[in-house]
Amino acid sequence: EEAEEAEEAEDVAPLQAASDVPRAEPPAPAREATGALEPDPAREPDQAPVQFNAELKRKLANEGWGWIIDDMNAPVLFVDNCSDVASSPVGKYNSSAPPDQRIQPGDYVVGSTSCRTLREVVSHSLQATYLIQRPRRYSATVDMTHESKIGLKVKYSNRGTCLFIEAIDSDGASTVQAPQLGQGDRIVSIDGQPGSAVDLMRGLRAKAVIQLACVGSPTLA
């Protein structure tokens, strides 16, 4: 399958009514709160990212790989979700791979052994060795109880379950309260609840204390 197309980025405004929430069709099923994207212990910024090679095979070029990906971090691809189908290429790979080298939601696909672009490899190859990079995971808290603007400009894919931070306003609450948030990072759950991008947008607009679980942008050589 090809990488998911992203919705146009939009500034996050306080939630007024359900009609204000952007629509994504169809949203991906919500992930369980116990999923792989719960924040890990903080990794030092200068520590090299964990990477490994994953060889995937499929019989037909129109057969899906068994993941939902997007290219909002282009040229890198982001693994938004993985199929539960054991017979998919990702499912077959994960069934035999060591636990610390299984492809999981939140991973980045940062390269391949092919001379073609990643998007071309994903779309047309029957066999590919992908270079997978584990994300840096962290948390952030923003108290919007008395704030008018969180100051994040985000976008998301139609079937995505995360929000991509395209820009951060200097005069928003997040700049002061959560300086660890960065352009190109992703919000993967709010208040411990993963879900569709629409669910996350609704949570991000709440006039409350917001707990964000995030993954950092990929580290490129």
Residue pairs with C-beta under 8 A, 6 or more apart in sequence:
1 64
1 65
1 69
1 122
1 123
2 119
2 122
2 123
3 69
3 70
3 71
3 77
3 119
3 122
4 68
4 69
4 70
4 71
4 80
4 157
4 158
4 159
4 160
5 70
5 157
5 158
6 70
6 72
6 155
6 156
6 157
6 164
7 22
7 24
7 155
7 156
7 157
7 158
7 197
8 155
9 153
9 154
9 155
9 164
9 166
9 167
10 22
10 153
10 154
10 155
11 152
11 153
11 169
12 150
12 152
12 153
12 154
12 201
12 204
12 205
13 20
13 149
13 205
14 144
14 148
14 149
14 205
14 207
15 21
15 202
15 205
15 206
15 207
20 205
21 198
21 201
21 202
21 205
22 198
22 201
23 198
24 156
24 157
24 158
24 159
24 160
24 196
24 197
24 198
25 158
26 158
26 159
27 158
27 159
27 161
27 196
27 197
27 198
27 199
28 68
28 80
28 81
28 159
28 160
28 161
28 196
29 196
30 161
30 193
30 194
30 195
30 196
30 199
31 37
31 81
31 105
31 161
31 194
31 195
32 194
33 189
33 192
33 193
33 194
35 105
35 194
36 104
36 105
36 106
37 105
37 106
37 137
37 188
37 189
37 194
37 213
37 215
38 137
38 189
38 213
39 137
39 138
39 139
39 213
39 214
40 137
42 138
43 136
43 137
45 136
48 219
49 133
49 134
49 135
49 136
49 218
49 219
50 100
50 133
50 134
51 110
51 131
51 132
51 133
51 134
52 100
52 101
52 131
52 132
53 129
53 130
53 131
53 132
54 93
54 97
54 101
54 103
54 129
54 130
54 132
55 93
55 127
55 128
55 129
55 130
56 65
56 89
56 90
56 93
56 127
56 128
56 129
56 130
57 89
57 92
57 126
57 127
58 65
58 89
58 126
58 127
59 126
60 126
61 123
61 124
61 125
61 126
63 89
64 83
64 88
65 88
65 89
65 90
65 122
66 82
66 83
66 85
66 88
66 89
66 90
66 91
67 79
67 80
67 81
67 82
67 83
67 90
67 103
68 79
68 80
68 81
68 82
68 157
68 159
68 160
69 77
69 78
69 79
69 80
69 109
69 122
70 77
70 78
70 80
70 157
70 160
70 164
71 77
71 78
71 118
71 119
72 78
72 155
72 157
72 164
72 166
73 108
73 164
73 184
73 217
73 218
75 117
75 118
75 119
76 108
76 109
76 110
76 118
76 218
76 220
77 108
77 109
77 118
77 119
77 122
78 106
78 107
78 108
78 109
78 162
78 186
79 103
79 104
79 105
79 106
79 107
79 108
79 109
80 105
80 157
80 159
80 160
80 161
80 162
81 105
81 159
81 161
82 90
82 91
82 94
82 103
82 104
82 105
83 90
83 91
84 91
85 91
86 92
86 95
90 103
93 102
93 103
94 102
94 103
97 103
101 132
103 132
105 161
105 188
106 134
106 135
106 137
106 188
106 215
107 132
107 133
107 134
107 135
108 132
108 133
108 134
108 135
108 218
109 118
109 130
109 131
109 132
109 133
110 131
110 132
110 133
110 218
110 220
111 118
111 130
111 131
112 118
112 121
112 128
112 129
112 130
112 131
113 128
113 129
114 120
114 121
114 125
114 128
116 124
116 125
118 130
121 128
121 130
122 128
133 218
133 219
135 215
135 216
135 218
136 215
136 216
136 219
137 213
137 214
137 215
137 216
138 180
138 214
138 215
138 216
139 211
139 212
139 213
139 214
140 174
140 177
140 178
140 180
140 181
140 211
140 212
140 214
141 177
141 178
141 209
141 210
141 211
141 212
142 150
142 173
142 174
142 177
142 178
142 209
142 210
142 212
143 173
143 177
143 209
143 210
144 150
144 173
144 206
144 207
144 208
144 209
144 210
145 207
145 208
145 209
147 173
149 169
149 171
149 172
149 173
150 172
150 173
150 174
150 204
150 210
151 168
151 169
151 170
151 171
151 172
151 173
151 174
151 175
152 165
152 167
152 168
152 169
152 172
152 174
152 181
152 204
153 165
153 166
153 167
153 168
153 169
154 163
154 164
154 165
154 166
154 187
154 201
154 204
155 163
155 164
155 166
156 162
156 163
156 164
156 197
156 200
156 201
157 197
160 196
160 197
161 188
161 194
161 195
161 196
161 197
161 200
162 186
162 187
162 188
162 197
162 200
162 215
163 186
163 187
163 197
163 200
163 201
163 204
164 184
164 186
165 181
165 182
165 183
165 184
165 185
165 186
165 187
166 183
167 183
168 174
168 175
168 181
168 182
168 183
169 175
174 181
178 212
181 212
181 214
182 216
182 217
183 217
184 217
185 214
185 215
185 216
185 217
186 214
186 215
186 217
187 200
187 204
187 212
187 213
187 214
188 194
188 213
188 214
188 215
189 195
189 200
189 212
189 213
190 200
190 203
190 204
190 210
190 211
190 212
190 213
191 203
191 210
191 211
192 211
192 213
193 199
193 203
195 203
203 210
204 210
